[in-house]
Amino acid sequence: MPIDIRTVSNLTTGSAAKKTSAPLKANNRSQPGAPSTDADSVSLTETVGVMARAQELLASIPVVDSDHVATVAEAITTGNYEINSEQVAEKIIESEQKHPN
């Protein structure tokens, strides 16, 4: 059963992380409509806390390098941006080879 860590709250990280158990009622398949008497449990370990923290850190990293964009924009504006046509051609060929039609 997959667990979506985005919906898990109050996680702790580090070596002293506690295990959290939440009892879940199991379906009694032998008699439809009968109340459940069995219980399963789910343990969320330190790994889930570490994964949640990693996801938070990744979410905080900007997708675009604003400093680089500003540098390139300034070079274009001042007419100092040089295009290496050989490198552009190589990247186009490489892209086409990786993703044919």
C-alpha positions in Angstrom: 0.0 0.0 0.0 1.7 3.3 -1.1 1.8 6.1 1.4 1.7 9.7 0.1 4.2 11.5 2.3 2.7 14.9 1.3 -0.3 14.1 3.4 1.6 13.1 6.5 2.0 15.9 9.1 4.0 16.4 12.2 7.0 14.3 11.2 10.3 14.4 13.0 13.7 13.8 11.5 17.0 12.7 13.0 18.2 9.6 14.8 15.8 10.2 17.6 12.7 10.1 15.4 9.8 8.2 17.0 7.8 5.5 15.3 4.1 6.4 15.0 1.6 3.6 14.9 -2.0 4.1 13.8 -4.4 1.2 14.0 -6.5 0.5 11.0 -9.5 -1.7 10.9 -9.2 -4.6 8.5 -12.1 -5.7 6.4 -13.8 -8.9 7.6 -14.1 -10.6 4.2 -15.7 -13.8 5.6 -19.0 -12.1 6.5 -20.0 -9.1 4.4 -21.4 -6.4 6.6 -20.0 -7.9 9.8 -18.1 -5.4 12.1 -14.3 -5.6 11.9 -12.6 -7.4 14.7 -9.0 -7.5 13.3 -6.7 -4.5 13.3 -3.7 -3.7 11.2 -1.1 -1.1 12.0 1.1 1.2 10.0 4.5 2.3 11.2 6.0 5.5 9.9 9.7 5.3 10.4 12.6 7.8 10.3 12.9 7.2 6.6 9.5 8.9 5.9 10.6 11.9 8.0 13.9 12.1 6.0 12.0 11.8 2.7 9.5 14.6 3.8 12.4 16.9 4.7 14.1 16.2 1.4 10.9 17.0 -0.4 10.7 20.3 1.5 14.3 21.2 0.7 13.8 20.4 -3.0 10.6 22.5 -3.1 12.6 25.5 -1.7 15.2 25.4 -4.5 14.2 27.8 -7.3 13.6 26.2 -10.7 15.2 29.2 -12.5 18.7 30.6 -11.7 17.7 34.3 -11.6 21.3 35.5 -11.4 22.2 33.6 -14.6 19.0 34.9 -16.4 19.9 38.4 -15.4 23.5 38.0 -16.7 22.3 36.6 -20.0 19.6 39.3 -20.4 22.2 42.0 -19.8 24.6 40.5 -22.3 21.8 40.3 -24.9 20.7 43.9 -24.2 24.3 45.2 -24.5 25.0 43.2 -27.6 27.7 41.1 -25.9 25.9 37.7 -26.0 27.7 35.3 -28.3 26.0 32.3 -29.6 28.2 29.2 -30.2 26.4 27.8 -33.3 28.4 24.6 -33.2 27.4 23.9 -29.6 23.7 24.7 -30.4 23.8 22.3 -33.4 25.4 19.5 -31.2 22.7 19.9 -28.6 19.9 19.8 -31.2 21.4 16.6 -32.7 21.8 15.1 -29.2 18.2 15.9 -28.4 16.9 14.4 -31.6 18.8 11.2 -30.9 17.4 10.9 -27.4 13.9 11.7 -28.5 13.2 10.5 -32.0 9.6 11.2 -33.2 
